[in-house]
Amino acid sequence: MKHPAASAREVLALNLIRLRGLRGWSQEALAFEAGLHRTFVAHVERQARNISLDNLERLALALEIRPYQLLEE
């Protein structure tokens, strides 16, 4: 029986949580580094908000990774 693939929102959320945790950053710290609001980061991590490519890129730059890496399973 095949398990359904994770949605892009779920993969993004899990990657953000993991990468933020590896750096010991709070949601507020990540938001500050990316120039975003803390509640926006919280919403993305809870899969409650859609994200633009511009904001995906801002988060990736803050985490010092390529944007596509936030969507890799």
N, C-alpha and C positions, 0 to 999 in steps of 0.2 A: 504494500500500500504506500503510495507516494504522499509525502507531506507537502502541503501547499508552500510555495516559495514565499519568503517574507516580502512584504511590500517595501517599496523604496523608502517610505516614511519610517518604517520599522528599522530597516537597515541603517538609515541615517541616524535615527535616535540612538540605537545601540552603539554605533561607532562614536558618536559625540560623547556619550556617557563614558565609554571605555577610554577614549583618548584624553578627555578632560580629567578622568580619574588618574591616569598614568602621570599626568603633570601635577597632580595634587591641587587642581584648580576647582573652585566653586563655580556655579553657574554665573555668578556675578563677575568673577575674574575672567572667565571666557568671554562674557559679553563685553567687558571693558576692553579686552585685547582686540576684539573683533569690531568694536565701535557700534555695538548693538545694545538693546535694552535687556536686562536680566530676565524679565518676564517673557520676552520673545524666545530666548534660549530655553527657558523652562517649557514653553508651549511646544517648541520643536522636539524637545526630548520626550514629551508626553504624547507626541504625534497629534497634537491638537491644532497645529497651524501648518499651512502649506508654506513652502519656502521658495523664494526667488533664486535664480542662479547667482545674482549679485550677492545675496546674503550667504549662500552656500560658499561662494568664493571668499567672502570675508571671514567666515568661520575657518575655512581651510588655511588661509594665510595666517590667522592667529595661531593655529595648531601646527604650522610649518609643514603642511602636507599639500599634495595636489588635490583640487576639488573632487576629482573622480574617486579618490581614495575614501571619501566619506560615504560613497555609495557601494563600495565593494563588500561582498559578503565574506 
